[in-house]
Amino acid sequence: MKKLIGNLKGDKVIWSFVALLALLSFMPVFSASSNLAYLGHGTGNTLGYLLKHLGHIACGFAIIYFVHKIPYQYFRSISKWLLPIVWIVLGITMIKGTVIGGANASRWLQIPFVGISFQPSAFAALVLFVFVARYLSKTREKAIDFVESLKELWLPVFVTLMFILPSNFSTTALIFSMIVMLTFIGKYPMKYIAVIVGAGIVALTFFILMSKAFPDSSMFSRVRTWESRIESFSTDKPNEDDYQIEKAKIAIASGMIYGLGPGKSVQKNFLPQSSSDFIYAIIIEEYGLIGGLIVLSLYLLLLFRFVIASHKATTLFGKLVVIGLGFPMIFQAMINMAVAVELLPVTGQTLPLISSGGTSIWMTCIALGIIISVTKKEEEIVQEMKDAARREEALQKLIDRELEEEEVLAEEYSIEDQAKNPIHAVMNK
């Protein structure tokens, strides 16, 4: 174990928080999976779901380990070449999507011969954040031409979001918001950002109007879901999402301060997404307000550590990569918690590293691996400075010792010379 921990490079605090969040996920997932175990005349045995989650977490940490060994500068050029592949995968997903737990068909893609389904939009977000960080770091030292940036930056961004929007508005909105934040931090001109935000609003409005004009088109099927969610959130009109929110609020109210105890949740039997989208409500029901605050605090401390890691990074690309990959992770967690307490309408965003689901965990782990790779580089620089200081100190000690030896030899030579030369001896007397 010591040898394994010794091989972990980078920010040890980030490693610790990630491991702690992963450990905290096992009991809630094990407990909340009971309703899934009973579906379809199942036996109610949740051990299989726990082992599956354990496998996802183990693969996730393996991903972090191997990704953090790669110098983060390599991802700079990789992102540019991955974007066309991402577009192809997203296009295939729109045409041949798979239904997972009742989710919209165009969100998931089944890998042939493997039997694994994944959500390409999560991977597209990672590639896009690194791509934007690459562009901003490349253009930092020169004046940005708006027309040129439209072609090099915003065209790839909007093409990617165009593929994601029809099936997943919340992910599209989260990605676009994070990119706008990243460009602001990267000193992209504010007047251009305002134009881009306005263009995004116009494009979304046009998309909604097209859905009204062609209501039977499968491409616009999710628009009705958005409308019903916003309508139910802002009014008292009942729908399926109200049922989930109602059960989530009952779970939170039942937990009170200390919770009902591990595995004693009642609402897990009624919440359809109790182990993924609404797992935070189950955590509060079983572990109380204290448990909910602990989880919230861990995400906030992780955010604080991302800020420190970004500040320590010596390159602009490193700073932007940490912000671009770390902040969306924390905001996704905040959105998930806000949905559970009805501060936001239902979005379908999972709780990173805690909710069950392979794609969400693995994409989060790729992002964490890249972030730790950045901190590993800074750690190596600090170590090199310490080694250089130690070498300089050792060299100085060696020089001082040689000077002392030369002084001793000089004194010995002087005494010996005087003894051999009688004139010097007489003059000394």
Order of alpha helices (4+ residues) and beta strands (2+ residues): alpha-alpha-alpha-alpha-alpha-beta-beta-alpha-alpha-alpha-alpha-alpha-alpha-alpha-alpha-alpha-alpha-alpha
